[in-house]
Amino acid sequence: MGSDVGMLIARTDPDAVKHAGITYFAIEMDQPGIEVRPLRQITGEAHFAEVFLTDARVSAENIIGGLNNGWNVARTTLANERVGLGGGGSLGFPLSAPGGRRSAEQLEQTVGEFVESVKRAATGGRVPAMMMVRNGEALAKMAKKMGRDQDASVRQGIARVHALTSLNRWNTLRAKAAVEAGGRPGPEASLGKLMVSRITRMSRDVGMEIAGPSGMLAGEDGPLNGALALQFLGAPAPSIYGGSDEVQHNIIGERVLGLPREPDASKSVPFRQLKTGTQK
């Protein structure tokens, strides 16, 4: 929500079929006609926003990937995003430093001050829930602290979370190695994205099993300073953002398993002739 430059994917040839005739632009966000409205989530946080463009302008010099080739650029962007999202449950939750015109602010802060400022901005002073309890080690520490570390069901749940997190770490490293070798992220990005959705839900269930009724407390008197309750509320999010689980299943089915694509009678129809959305 504080980006200097946004990604704009615009229809530039209405006579081409729907996945062609699209161009990818880098658009300056600090201009009249662009309004960013934060979306408040059930956790009370606002990690996402809706953007409204009214007579905003973008130069042809800001085209990325060539005219009418935006769909391929967008797919590459999404694949790289999924590599990062897929690593969230295995390589640690990254604290992103502000860039662009705000980067000078970092130079006036110590590392500790910057980390604390990110935490406060994201959660009102609390460490993000996903950052604390989406791995087996954090769950094991919580179980020991609450006297549940000898419970057979809890121990099995923690072991499952640890196993899936380790598998996803290796999958993420494979995806990153492909990019570093000059390639582009493949289906392993979708596998990692699906794994994070599953790890998050499983961590939620095991965490609440450990904490019991106290897991519903979202304040400072709750487990992990209330972070466990925030994770319970926010657990559905990874299965939606960055491409839903259903989208990832389609990608894996078509590009890994070789299953036939879903029927689409409009695939070869020029966008101008489509009778959907704004074309009605």
Residue frames relative to the residue before (quaternion, step in Angstrom):
aa qw qx qy qz dx dy dz
M 1.0000 0.0000 0.0000 0.0000 0.00 0.00 0.00
G 0.7135 0.4043 -0.2587 0.5104 3.56 1.24 -0.20
S 0.3298 0.7809 -0.4788 0.2285 3.58 1.21 0.40
D 0.4408 -0.6655 0.5386 0.2695 3.55 -1.17 0.67
V 0.7888 0.1739 -0.0545 0.5870 3.56 1.09 -0.82
G 0.1824 -0.7902 0.5784 0.0877 3.55 -0.97 0.90
M 0.4514 -0.6440 0.5386 0.3024 3.55 -1.34 0.25
L 0.0584 -0.7963 0.6020 -0.0118 3.56 -0.70 1.12
I 0.0773 -0.7765 0.6252 0.0145 3.56 -0.73 1.10
A 0.0119 0.8453 -0.5259 0.0935 3.55 -0.30 1.30
R 0.4839 -0.6327 0.5232 0.3030 3.53 -1.20 0.65
T 0.0466 -0.8290 0.5570 -0.0172 3.60 -0.59 1.16
D 0.7674 0.1791 -0.1482 0.5976 3.59 1.26 -0.10
P 0.1949 -0.8304 0.5120 0.1011 3.61 0.00 1.24
D 0.6318 0.5331 -0.3419 0.4469 3.60 1.22 -0.23
A 0.5781 0.5510 -0.3869 0.4609 3.60 1.25 -0.03
V 0.6110 -0.5316 0.4163 0.4133 3.59 -1.23 0.33
K 0.7260 -0.5294 0.2253 0.3768 3.54 -1.16 0.66
H 0.7227 0.4080 -0.2719 0.4871 3.64 1.00 -0.60
A 0.6340 0.4191 -0.3348 0.5571 3.56 1.32 0.09
G 0.7249 0.4487 -0.2878 0.4364 3.55 -1.23 0.02
I 0.5662 0.5500 -0.3910 0.4733 3.57 1.23 0.53
T 0.1179 -0.8019 0.5838 0.0469 3.59 -0.94 0.87
Y 0.3337 -0.7464 0.5579 0.1423 3.53 -1.06 0.93
F 0.0505 -0.8102 0.5837 -0.0197 3.57 -0.68 1.16
A 0.2995 -0.6598 0.6431 0.2479 3.54 -1.35 0.37
I 0.0731 -0.8402 0.5373 -0.0073 3.58 -0.39 1.22
E 0.4576 -0.6703 0.5146 0.2766 3.55 -0.97 0.89
M 0.3383 -0.7823 0.4948 0.1696 3.56 -0.68 1.13
D 0.6751 0.4794 -0.2921 0.4786 3.57 1.16 -0.55
Q 0.4926 0.6122 -0.4678 0.4046 3.55 0.31 1.30
P 0.6112 -0.5401 0.4129 0.4053 3.59 -1.19 0.44
G 0.7426 0.4097 -0.2923 0.4418 3.55 -1.08 0.69
I 0.6849 0.3956 -0.2959 0.5355 3.60 1.24 0.00
E 0.0165 -0.7990 0.5994 -0.0442 3.55 -0.67 1.17
V 0.1549 -0.7849 0.5975 0.0535 3.57 -0.80 1.07
R 0.0677 -0.8039 0.5909 -0.0044 3.56 -0.64 1.14
P 0.3623 -0.7433 0.5167 0.2219 3.63 -0.49 1.13
L 0.2932 -0.7317 0.5916 0.1694 3.55 -1.14 0.75
R 0.2800 -0.7765 0.5442 0.1502 3.57 -0.52 1.17
Q 0.2770 -0.7879 0.5352 0.1265 3.56 -0.76 1.08
I 0.7063 -0.4654 0.3254 0.4227 3.55 -1.30 0.22
T 0.6336 0.5290 -0.3243 0.4622 3.59 1.20 -0.47
G 0.5388 -0.6092 0.4078 0.4150 3.57 1.25 -0.31
E 0.5955 0.5619 -0.3550 0.4511 3.58 1.29 -0.19
A 0.2142 -0.7568 0.6001 0.1458 3.58 -1.29 0.22
H 0.0207 0.8300 -0.5527 0.0726 3.56 0.12 1.33
F 0.7471 0.3186 -0.1783 0.5555 3.58 1.27 -0.25
A 0.1227 -0.7875 0.6010 0.0597 3.53 -1.28 0.32
E 0.3150 -0.6784 0.6127 0.2553 3.51 -1.34 0.27
V 0.2224 -0.7916 0.5633 0.0817 3.55 -0.98 0.91
F 0.1430 -0.7836 0.6022 0.0531 3.55 -0.86 1.02
L 0.1231 -0.7876 0.6024 0.0417 3.56 -0.90 1.00
T 0.0147 0.7905 -0.6094 0.0588 3.55 -0.72 1.11
D 0.8247 -0.1534 0.0437 0.5427 3.58 -0.30 1.30
A 0.2902 0.7411 -0.5468 0.2598 3.60 1.02 0.71
R 0.2994 -0.7725 0.5425 0.1385 3.56 -1.14 0.65
V 0.0041 0.7682 -0.6402 -0.0087 3.55 -1.21 0.62
S 0.4349 -0.7244 0.4818 0.2322 3.55 -0.93 0.96
A 0.5671 -0.5854 0.4593 0.3532 3.56 -1.20 0.58
E 0.5712 0.5931 -0.3751 0.4258 3.59 1.21 -0.43
N 0.6689 0.5133 -0.2908 0.4522 3.59 1.23 -0.42
I 0.3870 0.7092 -0.4947 0.3203 3.59 1.21 0.33
I 0.1499 -0.7693 0.6168 0.0722 3.57 -1.01 0.88
G 0.8431 0.2063 -0.1555 0.4717 3.57 -0.82 1.01
G 0.6312 -0.5650 0.3305 0.4161 3.58 1.22 0.08
L 0.6163 -0.5667 0.4159 0.3551 3.52 -1.23 0.62
N 0.8579 0.1018 -0.1236 0.4883 3.56 -1.04 0.97
N 0.6017 0.5408 -0.3692 0.4574 3.60 1.22 0.40
G 0.3137 0.8170 -0.4469 0.1854 3.57 1.26 0.33
W 0.5988 0.5789 -0.3820 0.4005 3.59 1.06 -0.60
N 0.6529 0.5008 -0.3222 0.4681 3.60 0.96 -0.76
V 0.6400 0.5088 -0.3244 0.4756 3.59 1.03 -0.78
A 0.6474 0.5233 -0.3186 0.4533 3.58 0.97 -0.85
R 0.6379 0.5224 -0.3295 0.4600 3.60 0.98 -0.79
T 0.6456 0.5056 -0.3209 0.4738 3.58 1.00 -0.79
T 0.6308 0.5324 -0.3274 0.4599 3.57 1.00 -0.84
L 0.6786 0.4925 -0.2911 0.4606 3.58 0.87 -0.96
A 0.6412 0.5270 -0.3314 0.4486 3.58 0.98 -0.82
N 0.6675 0.4819 -0.3048 0.4789 3.59 0.96 -0.82
E 0.6064 0.5404 -0.3561 0.4620 3.58 1.06 -0.68
R 0.6754 0.5053 -0.3021 0.4441 3.59 0.92 -0.86
V 0.5701 0.5616 -0.3884 0.4569 3.57 1.14 -0.54
G 0.6811 0.4817 -0.2856 0.4718 3.57 0.94 -0.90
L 0.6724 0.4827 -0.2985 0.4752 3.57 0.92 -0.88
G 0.6548 0.5246 -0.3103 0.4470 3.57 1.02 -0.79
G 0.6727 0.4858 -0.2944 0.4741 3.57 1.18 -0.49
G 0.4731 0.7237 -0.4177 0.2792 3.57 1.26 -0.26
G 0.7391 0.3932 -0.2366 0.4931 3.57 1.08 -0.63
S 0.7483 0.4056 -0.2163 0.4782 3.60 1.22 -0.02
L 0.7702 0.3252 -0.1829 0.5173 3.57 1.00 -0.75
G 0.6262 -0.5223 0.3465 0.4637 3.58 1.25 0.06
F 0.4905 -0.6645 0.4905 0.2780 3.54 -1.17 0.68
P 0.2989 -0.7942 0.4959 0.1843 3.61 -0.44 1.14
L 0.2856 -0.7041 0.6181 0.2014 3.54 -1.16 0.66
S 0.2333 -0.8175 0.5142 0.1140 3.57 -0.31 1.24
A 0.3431 -0.7334 0.5506 0.2030 3.53 -0.85 0.97
P 0.5003 -0.6333 0.4797 0.3443 3.60 -1.00 0.66
G 0.1938 -0.8012 0.5579 0.0962 3.54 -0.95 0.84
G 0.6687 0.5315 -0.3455 0.3885 3.53 -1.23 -0.54
R 0.8438 -0.1666 0.1266 0.4942 3.54 -1.04 -0.81
R 0.6615 0.5116 -0.3143 0.4493 3.59 1.20 -0.38
S 0.4514 0.7249 -0.4420 0.2746 3.59 1.26 -0.16
A 0.5875 0.5936 -0.3773 0.4002 3.60 1.11 -0.60
E 0.5792 0.5966 -0.3768 0.4083 3.58 1.15 -0.58
Q 0.6076 0.5798 -0.3539 0.4116 3.58 1.08 -0.69
L 0.6420 0.5662 -0.3251 0.4020 3.55 1.03 -0.79
E 0.6747 0.4817 -0.2882 0.4792 3.56 1.24 -0.37
Q 0.6787 0.4616 -0.2765 0.4999 3.60 1.31 0.08
T 0.4387 -0.6166 0.5663 0.3266 3.53 -1.27 0.44
V 0.6706 -0.4822 0.3590 0.4346 3.58 -1.25 0.28
G 0.6580 0.5216 -0.3102 0.4457 3.57 0.91 -0.89
E 0.6538 0.5062 -0.3140 0.4665 3.58 0.98 -0.84
F 0.6508 0.5188 -0.3243 0.4496 3.57 0.97 -0.81
V 0.6515 0.5160 -0.3180 0.4563 3.59 0.90 -0.94
E 0.6693 0.4919 -0.3045 0.4663 3.58 0.90 -0.89
S 0.6446 0.5192 -0.3363 0.4492 3.60 0.98 -0.73
V 0.6285 0.5231 -0.3345 0.4686 3.59 1.07 -0.72
K 0.6417 0.5232 -0.3249 0.4571 3.57 0.97 -0.84
R 0.6756 0.4917 -0.3025 0.4586 3.57 0.88 -0.92
A 0.6611 0.5123 -0.3147 0.4489 3.58 0.95 -0.84
A 0.7067 0.4748 -0.2684 0.4506 3.57 1.00 -0.81
T 0.8496 0.1338 -0.0068 0.5101 3.58 0.86 -0.88
G 0.5516 -0.6271 0.4093 0.3674 3.57 1.11 0.33
G 0.7866 -0.3188 0.1612 0.5037 3.59 1.05 0.68
R 0.6823 0.4502 -0.2929 0.4960 3.60 1.21 -0.32
V 0.5380 -0.5972 0.4780 0.3543 3.54 -1.15 0.61
P 0.5605 -0.6192 0.4119 0.3643 3.64 -0.87 0.85
A 0.5630 -0.6417 0.4056 0.3268 3.56 -0.93 0.94
M 0.6695 0.5104 -0.3119 0.4405 3.59 0.89 -0.93
M 0.6243 0.5621 -0.3305 0.4303 3.54 1.19 -0.54
M 0.7397 0.4653 -0.2182 0.4345 3.57 1.12 -0.65
V 0.8516 0.2010 -0.0456 0.4820 3.59 0.80 -0.95
R 0.5237 0.6286 -0.4334 0.3779 3.61 1.12 0.46
N 0.6866 0.3758 -0.3377 0.5228 3.56 0.89 0.94
G 0.6557 -0.5675 0.3418 0.3623 3.54 -1.20 0.60
E 0.6229 0.5635 -0.3508 0.4141 3.59 1.01 -0.74
A 0.6646 0.4956 -0.3064 0.4677 3.58 0.93 -0.90
L 0.6561 0.5065 -0.3093 0.4662 3.57 1.01 -0.83
A 0.6360 0.5304 -0.3292 0.4536 3.59 1.01 -0.78
K 0.6467 0.5126 -0.3176 0.4671 3.58 0.99 -0.81
M 0.6600 0.4989 -0.3098 0.4685 3.56 0.98 -0.84
A 0.6402 0.5280 -0.3251 0.4536 3.60 0.99 -0.80
K 0.6615 0.4991 -0.3101 0.4661 3.58 0.96 -0.83
K 0.6544 0.5235 -0.3093 0.4495 3.57 0.97 -0.87
M 0.7561 0.3744 -0.1959 0.4997 3.59 1.04 -0.80
G 0.5421 -0.6713 0.3774 0.3363 3.58 1.27 0.29
R 0.5528 0.6146 -0.3994 0.3964 3.60 1.14 0.51
D 0.4293 0.7529 -0.4306 0.2517 3.60 1.25 0.08
Q 0.6787 0.4604 -0.3027 0.4855 3.62 1.22 -0.19
D 0.4788 0.6607 -0.4392 0.3761 3.57 1.28 0.01
A 0.4730 -0.7172 0.4322 0.2740 3.60 -0.65 1.14
S 0.6633 0.5070 -0.3119 0.4536 3.59 0.92 -0.85
V 0.6449 0.5129 -0.3146 0.4711 3.57 1.00 -0.84
R 0.6608 0.5153 -0.3129 0.4471 3.58 0.90 -0.91
Q 0.6484 0.5066 -0.3213 0.4686 3.60 1.00 -0.79
G 0.6456 0.5249 -0.3187 0.4540 3.56 0.99 -0.82
I 0.6523 0.5031 -0.3107 0.4742 3.59 0.95 -0.86
A 0.6422 0.5260 -0.3230 0.4545 3.58 1.01 -0.82
R 0.6403 0.5169 -0.3288 0.4634 3.60 1.01 -0.75
V 0.6483 0.5086 -0.3201 0.4676 3.57 0.94 -0.88
H 0.6560 0.5104 -0.3119 0.4603 3.59 0.93 -0.89
A 0.6603 0.5112 -0.3159 0.4505 3.61 0.92 -0.87
L 0.6848 0.4762 -0.2928 0.4675 3.59 0.86 -0.93
T 0.6344 0.5295 -0.3313 0.4555 3.59 1.01 -0.78
S 0.6542 0.5061 -0.3108 0.4683 3.59 0.98 -0.82
L 0.6456 0.5132 -0.3186 0.4673 3.59 0.96 -0.86
N 0.6813 0.4873 -0.2976 0.4580 3.55 0.92 -0.87
R 0.5811 0.5660 -0.3745 0.4490 3.60 1.11 -0.59
W 0.6774 0.4769 -0.2970 0.4748 3.59 0.89 -0.89
N 0.6352 0.5271 -0.3290 0.4588 3.59 0.99 -0.77
T 0.6573 0.5094 -0.3033 0.4653 3.57 1.01 -0.86
L 0.6380 0.5191 -0.3252 0.4666 3.59 0.99 -0.78
R 0.6204 0.5299 -0.3360 0.4705 3.59 1.07 -0.71
A 0.6614 0.5004 -0.3098 0.4649 3.59 0.94 -0.87
K 0.6764 0.4862 -0.2995 0.4651 3.59 0.93 -0.86
A 0.6189 0.5418 -0.3468 0.4507 3.58 1.07 -0.67
A 0.6256 0.5382 -0.3345 0.4551 3.58 1.05 -0.74
V 0.6564 0.4981 -0.3071 0.4761 3.58 1.00 -0.81
E 0.6688 0.5059 -0.3014 0.4539 3.59 0.92 -0.91
A 0.6625 0.4954 -0.3003 0.4749 3.58 1.18 -0.54
G 0.6416 -0.5564 0.3144 0.4241 3.57 1.28 0.13
G 0.5691 0.5915 -0.3889 0.4184 3.58 1.25 0.08
R 0.4531 -0.6364 0.5267 0.3352 3.53 -1.25 -0.41
P 0.6224 -0.5506 0.3797 0.4066 3.60 -1.09 0.56
G 0.2457 -0.7765 0.5672 0.1227 3.54 -0.99 0.88
P 0.8139 -0.2505 0.1811 0.4919 3.58 -1.17 -0.50
E 0.5292 0.6298 -0.4244 0.3784 3.60 1.18 -0.35
A 0.5678 0.5788 -0.3852 0.4407 3.59 1.20 -0.45
S 0.6637 0.4836 -0.2959 0.4879 3.58 1.02 -0.79
L 0.6121 0.5373 -0.3482 0.4641 3.58 1.05 -0.71
G 0.6675 0.5014 -0.3034 0.4594 3.58 0.93 -0.88
K 0.6311 0.5341 -0.3296 0.4559 3.56 1.02 -0.80
L 0.6610 0.4925 -0.3003 0.4799 3.59 0.96 -0.84
M 0.6341 0.5397 -0.3291 0.4454 3.57 1.01 -0.79
V 0.6473 0.5135 -0.3285 0.4577 3.59 0.96 -0.81
S 0.6127 0.5363 -0.3511 0.4622 3.60 1.01 -0.73
R 0.6960 0.4706 -0.2757 0.4670 3.55 0.89 -0.94
I 0.6429 0.5233 -0.3241 0.4558 3.58 0.95 -0.86
T 0.6509 0.5230 -0.3192 0.4482 3.57 0.96 -0.85
R 0.6755 0.4794 -0.3006 0.4727 3.60 0.88 -0.89
M 0.6633 0.5020 -0.3112 0.4595 3.56 0.96 -0.85
S 0.6413 0.5126 -0.3225 0.4711 3.59 1.00 -0.80
R 0.6055 0.5476 -0.3426 0.4649 3.57 1.06 -0.74
D 0.6984 0.4831 -0.2842 0.4451 3.58 0.80 -1.01
V 0.6767 0.4791 -0.2970 0.4737 3.57 0.93 -0.92
G 0.6402 0.5373 -0.3249 0.4426 3.58 0.96 -0.82
M 0.6870 0.4624 -0.2858 0.4822 3.57 0.94 -0.85
E 0.6002 0.5406 -0.3619 0.4653 3.59 1.12 -0.57
I 0.6470 0.5120 -0.3119 0.4711 3.57 1.03 -0.78
A 0.7606 0.4260 -0.2133 0.4410 3.55 0.76 -1.06
G 0.2795 -0.7654 0.5339 0.2260 3.57 1.03 -0.66
P 0.8345 -0.1914 0.1265 0.5010 3.62 -1.13 -0.55
S 0.6127 0.5724 -0.3629 0.4067 3.61 1.06 -0.61
G 0.5426 0.6381 -0.3909 0.3815 3.58 1.23 -0.34
M 0.6022 0.5700 -0.3571 0.4301 3.59 1.24 -0.28
L 0.5716 0.6022 -0.3803 0.4074 3.59 1.25 -0.27
A 0.1878 -0.8223 0.5329 0.0681 3.57 -0.54 1.20
G 0.5876 0.5818 -0.3728 0.4211 3.60 1.24 -0.05
E 0.7613 -0.3808 0.2688 0.4508 3.54 -1.31 -0.16
D 0.6432 0.5181 -0.3280 0.4585 3.59 1.23 -0.38
G 0.5699 0.5970 -0.3837 0.4141 3.60 1.26 0.02
P 0.6880 -0.4607 0.3466 0.4408 3.61 -1.24 0.25
L 0.8373 0.0670 -0.1017 0.5330 3.55 -0.98 0.92
N 0.6388 -0.5671 0.3148 0.4138 3.53 1.00 0.92
G 0.7212 -0.4413 0.2345 0.4798 3.56 1.14 0.68
A 0.4811 0.6997 -0.4267 0.3113 3.59 1.25 -0.18
L 0.6030 0.5698 -0.3671 0.4206 3.60 1.07 -0.64
A 0.6544 0.4992 -0.3124 0.4742 3.59 0.98 -0.81
L 0.6293 0.5243 -0.3358 0.4651 3.59 1.04 -0.74
Q 0.6422 0.5044 -0.3371 0.4685 3.58 0.98 -0.74
F 0.6088 0.5553 -0.3523 0.4437 3.58 1.00 -0.78
L 0.6985 0.4619 -0.2645 0.4783 3.58 0.94 -0.91
G 0.7562 0.4187 -0.2113 0.4563 3.58 0.96 -0.86
A 0.4297 0.7529 -0.4358 0.2417 3.61 1.23 -0.19
P 0.6481 0.5208 -0.3607 0.4226 3.69 0.93 -0.58
A 0.5342 0.6896 -0.3949 0.2881 3.61 1.13 -0.58
P 0.6808 0.5040 -0.3379 0.4102 3.69 0.72 -0.86
S 0.6442 0.5171 -0.3365 0.4520 3.59 1.14 -0.45
I 0.6891 0.4485 -0.2668 0.5027 3.59 1.32 -0.07
Y 0.7541 0.4031 -0.2513 0.4536 3.59 0.61 -1.09
G 0.7848 0.3157 -0.2447 0.4738 3.54 -1.21 0.57
G 0.6777 -0.4006 0.2839 0.5474 3.59 1.27 0.24
S 0.4137 -0.7520 0.4560 0.2353 3.58 -0.46 1.19
D 0.6729 -0.4821 0.3684 0.4232 3.55 -1.28 0.32
E 0.6298 0.5471 -0.3403 0.4339 3.58 1.03 -0.77
V 0.6296 0.5203 -0.3284 0.4744 3.58 1.04 -0.76
Q 0.6635 0.5005 -0.3111 0.4610 3.60 0.93 -0.86
H 0.6177 0.5333 -0.3463 0.4628 3.60 1.04 -0.70
N 0.6389 0.5208 -0.3245 0.4639 3.59 1.00 -0.79
I 0.6504 0.5209 -0.3168 0.4530 3.58 0.93 -0.92
I 0.6787 0.4812 -0.2916 0.4720 3.58 0.86 -0.93
G 0.6508 0.5296 -0.3200 0.4400 3.59 0.95 -0.87
E 0.7381 0.4283 -0.2353 0.4651 3.57 0.90 -0.93
R 0.7966 0.3565 -0.1650 0.4594 3.59 0.84 -0.99
V 0.7167 0.3766 -0.2528 0.5298 3.60 1.21 -0.32
L 0.7786 0.3421 -0.1758 0.4958 3.57 0.78 -1.04
G 0.4163 -0.7437 0.4450 0.2749 3.59 1.25 -0.21
L 0.3337 0.7486 -0.5077 0.2656 3.58 1.15 0.53
P 0.5814 -0.5939 0.4092 0.3766 3.62 -1.08 0.57
R 0.5337 -0.6211 0.4716 0.3270 3.54 -1.15 0.68
E 0.5961 -0.5507 0.4358 0.3892 3.55 -1.23 0.44
P 0.5489 -0.6177 0.4386 0.3533 3.62 -0.98 0.75
D 0.0505 0.7880 -0.6094 0.0712 3.58 -0.97 0.89
A 0.2430 -0.8145 0.5146 0.1128 3.55 -0.12 1.33
S 0.6840 0.4987 -0.2891 0.4470 3.59 1.19 -0.49
K 0.3918 0.7663 -0.4551 0.2285 3.59 1.25 -0.07
S 0.7774 0.3268 -0.1704 0.5097 3.59 0.99 -0.79
V 0.5216 0.6388 -0.4065 0.3932 3.58 1.28 0.21
P 0.4970 -0.6460 0.4745 0.3324 3.65 -0.83 0.86
F 0.6108 -0.5947 0.3833 0.3554 3.54 -1.02 0.82
R 0.6218 0.5705 -0.3406 0.4146 3.58 0.99 -0.81
Q 0.7255 0.4488 -0.2415 0.4626 3.60 1.07 -0.65
L 0.4767 0.6763 -0.4471 0.3397 3.59 1.22 -0.11
K 0.2781 -0.7717 0.5557 0.1354 3.56 -1.00 0.87
T 0.5367 0.5951 -0.4160 0.4298 3.56 0.93 0.92
G 0.8211 0.2609 -0.1725 0.4774 3.53 -1.30 0.31
T 0.8350 -0.1515 0.1390 0.5105 3.56 -0.86 -1.00
Q 0.5983 0.5986 -0.3566 0.3957 3.59 1.25 -0.18
K 0.4565 0.6953 -0.4544 0.3188 3.63 1.26 -0.12
